[in-house]
Structures are given as structure tokens and as C-alpha cells.
Amino acid sequence: MIDVVSINEIYHEVITVNTVNILENIRQCLVKILPIKDGRTDSSPLEFVVAFIFSFIGDTKILSIEGLRRGMMNNLSKPMSRSSFWERLSRKRHLSFLELILSELMKQLSAPLLIGDSILKQLCVTEICLVDSTSIKLPSWASKFFPGTGSAAAVKWHTCIDVFSGMLRWSQITSGRTHDRKCFPEIASFIGKLLIMDLGYWDYGLLQDIENAGGFYLSRLRNDAEIIIKEIVQGGLCKKFIDTSLLKVCGRTNRGGIIEVYCDHVGKESILRLRVIGFWNPIELRYHWYVTNLNVVASAIYTLYRLRWQIELMFKGCKQSLRLDDITSGNKNIIKSLLFGSLVAQLISQTILRSAMSKLSEEKKFAVSYQRISNVFVNISRHIVTFLLNNCKNNLDLLVIKIELFTNELFDPNYRNRKSSVARIQEVLNA
């Protein structure tokens, strides 16, 4: 068992006990699934999978499968023939290992809530979740398994994340042609939580289901939404507009300020009451409309919705630093393995580095981004491999030092002059 107390004494508590425990927890999850020994090969499944996950990441522009093999040899300091490497990489067994690891880590890992606690209390929610998808272009010869829309072949990664902890709550891989609405987490998982989503998921039935389950939603309003004004809360609209279509009357009235109304959408079997809030866009000369069942001051809605940009930054970080966008194979199992390897790396990076944020000031914590976490993770990945394959005290010590070294790289250095979305929400709610 790792002597956590002595580690903290040596480094004067530069890293929390929780972070050290998470490092060991990650290793235990891997050891639970991956055999440490395998008499058929020089590299055990534990060595092969760990080296695979962490050799694929990096900031270089192009990475071939052959380059991945050489990177794994470098991390393991062991030879690996091309035929042996290809055979193991393309097998269903390797893919199954990665799927099990991702599932286990999502269940076992948790990062401490170092930011956002006061925001959650003020919103009366337990968590703020973002759901979205991103398309990943594949070589054209992969179209048999993963047909695309804008390209011959592509996959879609659908995911849901907790914006404050960085944890993955749900993930699914489909072909690039799959519509976003066809892939969605279990509604019951959003009890007490706020779900922020874009128009790709727009559906009146979905909004009703989330509310019925005891959850909260925030979304843009579709430009063709058929909703009728039933109550005017603010914005100076005349009472004569009650029982008329919101989108037909508000485009030509009251240009500026916030409009807040309650509207009805009449469905085939029920009527859905929607809280609708509009913000005037002086550049586009039109209102941007949002729907929510959240009970919070209307002025906070636009700032809250801007949190959705965090999932775009996560996708960008995964594509640039965790190589999610650099899949050059046409083999179905290899494609999925590379995808799941990147997702495992993303989950591990968020868990480790967000745990290390405890020593940062609140302002700095607010300025930490998903993209910066991915960038920093690349620089400590070699030491993570060493620790996961041999959790001796010396390897843990070196990894702890590296994490501490890069902690100040996690936040925007211009945080005093450029407030993050989280800082702005805190400011609006406290006003």
C-alpha cells in the first residue's frame, strides 16, 4: 500500500491525498481488468493496453499506426514486431479491454468538486451536465463500417459531461450519419441535474420527459417553434400579444432588453408550458431565444448557456492532444480501439489534473479549461505510464513532481482580464 502521508510530508502537501488515492485507484481499475502476465507474448495485456493509450496522445499533426508501434516500444523499452503488433491491435480482445476500462473508470473515478459548489446551490441543482456530439473523419475505405455525411466515412462520439468535475457521465460511438437525437443518456440519470444542450437535441417530448423525471433543461429555441404566449413576465410586450405566436410578434417589437414569457406548445396529447427568455443580438438585429424550466433570474440564462462551449473545448482538446481526430486505419476494431483509447485518456486526464487544482486560488480554478488539461496531460503521460506499470514509491514521487510542475499551466494566464464563463455566472448570480 502506498504511504500517502510520507508523500505529502516530502512535498510539503503540494498535492492532495485525494490525488494520490486517485492515481492508485486508476491503477487498480486497470489491474482488475488487464492480466499482468501472459505467457504467449513479451508484453502483457496490462503493458500493451497502457502503452497503447498513452503512446497515441501527443501534439504532432500526423501519427501513423506504424508510428504508434514505435511509440509503444519506446514507452515499454521492449521490441514489438509489426505482425505481432497488428495482430493484437486488430483483435476484438484488445477492443473489449478498452471498453471495459472506460466503463469501469466511469463508475469508479470521481474528481473533487473544486469549483461550482456555490453556483449549484444557488441554482438548486446537484450537477450541470452538457450533452453533445462531434464527428471524426475517417479514411474513405472505412465507409463500409462507418458511413459519413460530409465525408465518405466518419464516426460520431456522443457524450455527456459534468461541467465542474470534468467527469464523463455517458458516451456512445456511432457512425457519422447517426442523428444526435437518436443517442441520448437515460432520462432518469438527470434527476436534480441541469442539462444544457444544443438544437441538435430539440424535441418537445424530451423537454417534457426531463421535467417529469425531476430534472432541469436549458436549450436554444428552434426558429420554427410553434409556441403561444400565455404570460408576459418582463420585456414590455403589450397584453394584446397574449395568445399569439411568440416568434411572429417579437421580431418586430421591443428591440433591446430581455424578454421573458411563458408559452404553450400544444401537442397531440398534451400541452407543454415553457419558460422562454429572449436576448437581443445587436449584430444580427434579432432575438436569441432560450427555453428552460430552471427557476433562476432571467439575466443568468444567457451566461449559463455559454457553459456549453466547454464541451466544444473538450472535443478540441481530445482531437488536438489526445489524437481523436488522427485515425488513419480502415480496420473496424482498430478504429474503435483508437477512439476508446482517447476517451480513456480524456477521463484519466480530467480526474488526475482536476484533483491537483486544490492548491489554486478560486480565480485560477475558474480559468481552468478542458483544452488546457488535455495539453498538460501530454507532458506528464510518460510518467503516468511508468507509474501504472510499476507503482513503486519512486515512480509515484516523480509523477507527483510532474503534476505539481504543470499545475500552473492549467489556467488561462490572462484570467484577471478575461473572465471565464464560470466566473461570469458566479458574478451574475451574486448581483
N, C-alpha and C positions, 0 to 999 in steps of 0.2 A: 504493500500500500504506500502511496506517495506521502511523504512527510510535508503536508501543506504548511504547517506552522513554521518549519525551518526555512522553507522557500520564502515566505513573507518576511522573516527576520533578515535574511540575506539581502533582499532587495528593498528593505525598508517599506514594505507594503506598497510597492509600485504597481502591483497587480493584485486584484482581489482574490480571496479564497474561492469565490464563485467561479472565476475564470479558470483557475487551476482545476477545479472539480469538473468543469465543462470539458476541458481538454481530455481528462481521463474518461469522462462519460462517452465522448466521441469514440475513443479507442475501444472501450468496452462494447459499444454498439457494433463496431466493425469486427471485433474478435468473436462476438456472438454469432455472426453470420458467416464469416470467411474462415476456412480452415487455415491454421498456422503452418501446417506441414502437408506436403503432397509428394509422395514418393515417385510420381511419374515425371515431375519437372524440377528444374533447379530453382525456379521461383514459385513459391507457394501462392495459392489464391489471394491471401492477405497481401503479400508483396506485390503481386501483379495488379490487383484492383487499386490499391493505394497509389502505386506509381502511375497507373493509368489516369486516375482522377487528377493528380497534381502535375503530371507532365503535359497535359493537354492545355493548361491555362498559360497565359502569357500575353504580352502586348505586341508581339510581332504580327505583321499583317497576314502572312500566309503560313500555314502549317499542314504538311502532308502527313499521310498515315505513316510513311517511312520516317519522317521527322519525329513523329510521336514515338516510334520504336526506339530511336536513338536517345530521345529524352528519357524514356523509361530505363534504358540501360545505364544512363548517366546517374539517375536517381538511385538505382539499385546497386550500381557498381558490379553488374553481372552481365555476361553475354546473353543475347537473345536472338536466335536465328530468325530470318524473315518468315520461313514456313511455319515455325512454331508460334511466332507472334501472331501471324494472320489466322492460324487455326484457332487459337484461344480467343482472339478478339471477335471473331465472327460466330462463335458458338452461342447458343441460347443460354448456356450455363452462365457465361460472363454477364449477359444482359440481366438474367434473373437475379444475380448477386447485386447488381446496381439498383434494380427496382426494390429489392428487399431492404437495402441500405437506406434508400431515400425514405421509404415507408417507416422504417424503424427510427431514423433520426427525427422525422416529423413528429413522431409520438413521444420520443424520449427527451429531445432537446428543448430548452426554453432559455431565452435571454432575459435578464432582469429588465423591468420597466424603468429605465433611467430617465426618460423624458415622457411628457404627455399625461402624467397621472392627474394633475390638476385640471387639464383640459377634459379628460374623460369624466371627471367628477362634475364639472360644470355642464357638460352635455348630457349627463345622466346615462352614459353608455359604458360598457365594460371594455370595448375594443373598437378601433376604427379599422375596417378592412377595405382593401382595394382589390377589385377583380378586373382582369383584362386579359388580352392575348397578344402575342406577337408572332409574326410569320418569319420563318427561317428558310431562305432559299437553298435548294439542293441542286446537285448536278442533274442535268436533264435525264440521264439514264436511271434516275431514281423515281421517275414519274409512275412506274408500274405500281409502286407501293404507296407513294405519297404525291398524288396529283396536286398541282398548284392552281392558282388563279392568275396572278400577274406573271408567273413564270411556269415553265413546264412541270417543275417539281418543287414542292415546299412542304414543310411541316408547320404546325401551329402549336405553340406552347400556351396553354390556358392555365392561369394561376390566380390564387387569392393570397394576399399577404397582409399581415398585421403591420400597419404603417409605423408604429412606435417601437416595436421589438424587432422588426425585420424578419419575423418567422414566416415560413411558408405554411399556409393553412390548408391548401389544396392545390393539386397540379394534375394536368391531363395533357397527353400528347395525341394529336390527331393529324390528319392530312391537311394541307393548306386550304382545301376547298370547304372545310367544315365551318358552318356559320357559328359565330360566338354564342348565340342563344341556345344552341344545341348542347353546349357544355357548361354546366353550372354546378357549384357546390350544393350539398344538401341544405335546403332552406332551414331546417331545424338547427343547423350549426350557427345561425345568426341571432339566436335569442339574446336580447340585450345588447347587441352589437350594431354599429352603424356601418352600412355597406355603401361605398361610393363607387359608381360605375358609369361608363360612358354610354353613348347612344346605341352601341352595338348590342346591348342587352335590353333595349327598350321593349317593354311589354307590360300592359296594364295588369294582366294576371299575375306576373311576377311581383309587381309592387304590392298587390293585394296579399299575395302569399307571404311575403316578408313581414308585412304588418300583422297578419293573422298569427304568425309564428312568434310574435313578440320582438321583432327586430325593427331596425330603422334603415331608411334608404335615403340616398341623395343622388340625383341624376339630372342631366340636362333634359329639357323638354323638346320633343320632336317638333320640327317646323310645321308638320301637318297634323298635329294632335287636335283631336276634336273634343274640346273641353269648354264647359259653360260656366261663366262667372255666377257664383251664388252668394258670395260675401266679399266686400271690399274692406280690407284691414287698413291699408295705407297707400298713398300714392296719388291722391287727388282725383281718382276716377269718379265720374258722375254716377249717381244711383241708376240713371237710365240704362247703364250698361249691364246691369244685373239681368241674368237670363239670356245674355248674348255671348257669342264666341269670343274668348279672350284674344286669340291671335288675330282676329279680324278687326278688333277695335283699338288695340293698344299700339299698333304700328303707326298710327296717325294721330296719337294724342300723348300729351304729357311727356315730352322728350327730356328726360333727365330725372334724377332721383330714383328711389326704389319703389317699385310697385309690389304690394303683397295682397294676394287674394286667395280665396278658397273656391275651387272649381269642382264641377262634377263631370265625370266621364260616364256616360250611360252605356253599359254593356248589354249583352243579350240576356243575362240572368241577374245582373246586379248593378248597382251604382257605386262608383268609386269616388270618394271625396279626396281631393288633392290640395295640399298647400303649395301654392305656386308663387315664386318670387322672381321679379324681373330687375335686371341691372342694365342701365342704358350704356351702350358702347358708342362713344363719340366718334370713333374712327369709322366703324361700319354703319353708323347712324341707325341703329336698331337695338332692340332689347335682346338680351340673352336671358333665357328663362330656365328656371330650375324648379324641380319638384322634390318635396321631402315630407316626411311625417315627423321630423325632428322638432322638438319644442325648444327652439333657441332663437335669439334675436335675429331678425331678418338680415341685418348688415353682416352677420358672420357667415352666411351661406356661401357667398362667392369665394371667400378666403378658405373655407372648409373644402370646397370643391377643388381648389387648386392643389390640395394634397394629392389628387390623382396623378399629378406629374411625377410623384415619387416612384410610381411603378414603371413609368417610362424611363426614369433614370436607372432603375434596376435592370430593365431589359437592355439598356445601352451598356451598362457595366458588364452584364453577362456576355453580350456579344463582343465587346472590345477586349476585356481582360480575361474572361472565362471561356472564350472561344466558341460561344454558342453559335456564331454566325460563320464558322470556318469548317464546315463539314464537306469534305471532298470525296466521300465514299458513296457508292450506289448500293452497297450491301445493306439490307433492311436491318439486320441485327447490329451492325457496326454503327449505322446512323442513330438508332435508338440508344446504343451504349454511349456514344459521344454526347447525346442530349442529356441522358440521365447522369453521366459523369459531371457535366456542367452544373446541373441542378444540385447535385450533392455538394459540389464545391461552393455554390452560392449559399446553401444552407449553413455549411460549416463556417464560411467566412463571416456571415452575419452574426452567428452565435458567438464566435470567439471574439471578434473585434467590438461588437456592441457591449459585450461583458467588460471589455477593457476600458470602456468610456467612463467608468465610475469616477475616475480622478479628474475628469474635465469639469470646467465650470458649466453652469446651466446654459449660458450663451453659446458656448462651444458645442455642447451636446445638441442644441437646436440646429447648428450649422453642419452637422454630420449628414452625409448623403450616401445612398446606396452605391452610387458610382464610385465615390472615393473609397468606400470599404472594399469594393472589388479590386481597385487599383492597388491598394495597400496589400491586400491578400496575396497578390502575385509575388511580392517581395519577401514574404515570410513562408511561402509554400514549401520551399526546400526543407526548412526546419520542422515544419509540420509533418512531412513525410518521415523524417528521421525519428521524430518522437513517436509517431503512430506505429512504426515498425520496431521500435525499441524504446520503451517508456522508462529508461533509466533516469536517474536524477540529473545527470549531466546534460542529457538531451532536453529534458524539461527546462532546466536552467537557461540553456541557450535560446529556447523558444520563448521563454518569458522575457528575456532581454530584448529579443527582436520585436515582440509585441509592444513592449514599452517604448522602444526606439521609434516606432512608426505611429504611435497613438496620436501625436500632434499633426499627423498628415490626414487624419480622418475628417477634419472640419475645414470649411472654407476660410482661408486666412483673411478674407475681406468681410468677415461676419459682422463687424461693428458698423459697416457702411451699407451692407446689403442684407437685410433681414430675410431669414428663411420663412417658408410658409408656416412652419410650426410656430415660430416666434410671432408672426403676424396674427395667427389665430389666438394665441395667448393674449396679445395686446388688445384685440377686438373684444374678446370675452371679458377682459378685466376693465374695459372702458365704462 
